[in-house]
Amino acid sequence: GHGGRDVGSVSARLAPSPLPFLLPEPAPRPASEGSSSCRTALRRPPRSADTMASGVQVADEVCRIFYDMKVRKCSTPEEIKKRKKAVIFCLSPDKKCIIVEEGKEILVGDVGVTVTDPFKHFVQMLPEKDCRYALYDASFETKESKKEELMFFLWAPEQAPLKSKMIYASSKDAIKKKFQGIKHECQANGPEDLNRACIAEKLGGSLVVAFEGSPV
């Protein structure tokens, strides 16, 4: 009888044991499936980021240039000459970051020296068959006063590839979030959108009497 109790207690101990073994058994499968789907999910976003341009980064230099153009610190004449009048930005070759396009800028010191008409020169710097972003420091006059205000441009010409137009359009918010406090925004689809009358309209409509020193 003594052994019977032992057997009973052993069987009692063994009886519940299949359940703990059985219960966790199905659990690891969903967990491993979950982790594998998690891994594939982690692998997927870069591809969608490429095509949808969500999550495009903005290079620090772009933000620094905007800050310098916006603040217009009281400067010596030499420093003022080095201030940027216009800068063009583009997407990096891998389309993951908005960067400064090399050599595509006008300095305040260039105006009247190597550049006669800064706005005309700015328009000529834009590519005929691809998209760009740009900042332009507009000098204009209203009936009351002279003003300098930054303009943000999205350049998306008709001849640009559709993919380029889509990426630049969907990434615009990324760069605009960094450009806080810009009053004037202009989307241009061709040179006709960048004539003086259109720009004057953007800057203040009929109140604007001159733009970059020339009557409107």
C-alpha positions in Angstrom: 0.0 0.0 0.0 2.9 2.3 0.8 4.3 1.9 -2.8 0.8 2.6 -4.2 0.8 6.0 -2.6 4.2 6.7 -4.1 3.0 5.6 -7.6 -0.1 7.7 -7.1 1.9 10.8 -6.1 4.4 10.2 -9.0 1.5 9.8 -11.5 -0.1 12.9 -9.9 3.1 14.7 -10.5 3.3 13.4 -14.0 -0.3 13.9 -15.0 -0.3 17.7 -15.1 3.2 17.7 -16.7 2.0 17.1 -20.3 -0.1 20.3 -20.1 2.8 22.7 -19.4 4.7 21.0 -22.2 1.8 21.1 -24.5 0.7 24.7 -23.8 4.0 26.5 -24.5 4.5 24.3 -27.6 2.1 26.3 -29.9 3.2 29.6 -28.3 6.7 29.6 -29.7 5.5 29.2 -33.2 3.5 32.4 -33.3 6.4 34.1 -31.5 8.9 32.9 -34.1 6.4 33.8 -36.9 6.0 37.2 -35.3 9.7 37.8 -35.1 10.3 36.7 -38.7 7.4 39.0 -39.8 9.0 41.7 -37.7 12.3 41.1 -39.4 10.7 41.3 -42.8 8.8 44.4 -41.7 12.1 46.0 -40.6 13.6 45.1 -44.0 10.6 46.5 -45.9 10.5 50.3 -44.9 13.7 51.3 -46.7 12.2 50.0 -50.0 9.0 51.9 -49.4 11.0 54.9 -48.3 12.8 54.9 -51.6 9.5 54.8 -53.6 7.3 56.9 -51.4 10.1 59.2 -50.1 8.6 59.1 -46.6 11.3 59.5 -44.0 13.6 61.6 -46.2 16.2 63.3 -44.1 17.3 66.9 -44.4 21.1 67.5 -44.2 22.4 69.7 -41.3 24.0 72.0 -43.8 20.6 72.8 -45.4 19.2 73.8 -42.0 22.3 75.9 -41.2 22.0 77.8 -44.6 18.4 78.5 -43.9 19.2 79.8 -40.4 21.9 82.1 -41.7 19.7 83.4 -44.5 16.8 83.9 -42.1 18.6 85.6 -39.2 20.5 88.2 -41.3 22.9 89.1 -38.5 24.2 92.7 -38.3 27.4 92.1 -40.2 30.4 93.9 -41.6 30.2 94.8 -45.3 32.6 91.9 -46.0 30.3 89.4 -44.2 27.3 90.8 -45.9 28.9 90.0 -49.3 29.3 86.4 -48.2 25.6 86.1 -47.3 23.6 83.8 -49.6 21.1 85.4 -51.9 19.9 82.1 -53.4 20.6 78.5 -52.8 19.4 75.4 -54.6 18.8 72.0 -52.8 18.4 68.6 -54.3 17.9 65.0 -53.3 21.0 62.9 -52.7 21.7 60.2 -55.4 20.1 57.5 -53.1 17.0 59.8 -52.7 17.2 59.5 -48.9 18.5 63.0 -48.0 17.9 66.6 -49.1 21.3 68.2 -49.6 22.8 71.5 -50.9 23.5 71.3 -54.6 27.2 72.1 -55.1 28.0 75.3 -56.8 24.4 76.4 -57.1 24.2 79.5 -55.1 24.3 83.3 -55.5 26.1 85.4 -52.9 25.0 89.0 -52.1 28.5 90.0 -53.1 28.0 88.6 -56.6 25.1 90.9 -57.3 26.3 93.8 -59.5 29.7 92.2 -59.9 29.4 88.8 -61.7 25.5 88.7 -61.5 23.6 91.5 -63.1 20.0 90.3 -62.4 20.0 87.9 -59.4 16.6 86.5 -60.0 17.1 85.9 -63.7 20.4 84.2 -62.8 18.6 82.1 -60.1 16.0 80.9 -62.7 18.8 79.9 -65.1 20.5 77.8 -62.4 17.4 75.5 -62.2 17.7 72.3 -64.3 15.3 72.1 -67.3 14.5 68.4 -66.8 14.6 67.7 -63.0 13.1 69.0 -59.8 14.7 71.1 -57.1 14.0 73.0 -53.9 15.4 76.5 -53.4 15.6 79.4 -51.1 15.7 82.9 -52.5 16.2 86.1 -50.5 13.8 88.5 -52.3 14.4 92.2 -52.2 11.2 94.2 -53.1 9.4 97.4 -52.4 5.9 98.2 -51.5 4.3 101.6 -51.6 5.3 102.0 -47.9 8.8 100.4 -47.6 11.7 98.3 -48.8 11.6 94.7 -47.7 13.7 91.5 -47.8 11.9 88.2 -47.3 12.7 84.6 -47.9 10.9 82.6 -50.6 10.8 78.8 -50.7 10.5 77.2 -54.2 9.6 73.8 -55.3 10.7 73.6 -58.9 9.0 70.7 -60.8 9.2 71.3 -64.6 7.0 69.5 -67.0 9.9 67.6 -68.5 11.1 66.2 -65.2 10.7 62.4 -64.8 7.4 61.4 -63.1 9.3 59.6 -60.3 11.3 62.7 -59.6 8.2 64.9 -59.4 6.5 62.4 -57.0 9.5 62.2 -54.7 10.1 65.9 -54.6 6.4 66.6 -54.0 6.1 64.0 -51.2 9.4 65.1 -49.5 8.4 68.8 -49.5 7.0 68.6 -46.0 10.3 67.2 -44.7 12.2 70.3 -45.8 9.4 72.8 -45.0 9.3 71.6 -41.4 12.9 72.7 -41.1 12.2 76.1 -42.7 10.0 77.5 -40.0 8.6 81.0 -40.5 8.8 81.3 -44.3 5.9 83.5 -45.5 6.2 82.9 -49.2 6.1 79.5 -51.0 6.0 79.0 -54.8 5.6 75.9 -56.8 6.8 76.4 -60.3 6.3 74.0 -63.3 8.1 76.1 -65.8 9.9 79.4 -66.4 6.5 81.1 -67.1 5.7 80.6 -63.3 8.9 82.5 -62.4 8.4 85.8 -64.2 8.5 89.0 -62.1 4.8 89.5 -62.2 4.1 86.1 -60.7 6.8 86.6 -58.0 5.4 90.1 -57.1 2.0 88.5 -56.8 3.3 85.9 -54.3 5.1 88.6 -52.3 2.2 90.9 -51.9 0.1 91.3 -55.0 -0.7 94.9 -56.0 1.1 96.3 -53.0 4.5 95.4 -54.6 5.9 98.2 -56.8 9.4 96.9 -57.4 11.3 93.6 -57.3 15.1 93.4 -57.2 15.4 97.1 -58.0 13.2 97.0 -61.1 9.6 98.2 -61.3 7.0 95.5 -61.5 
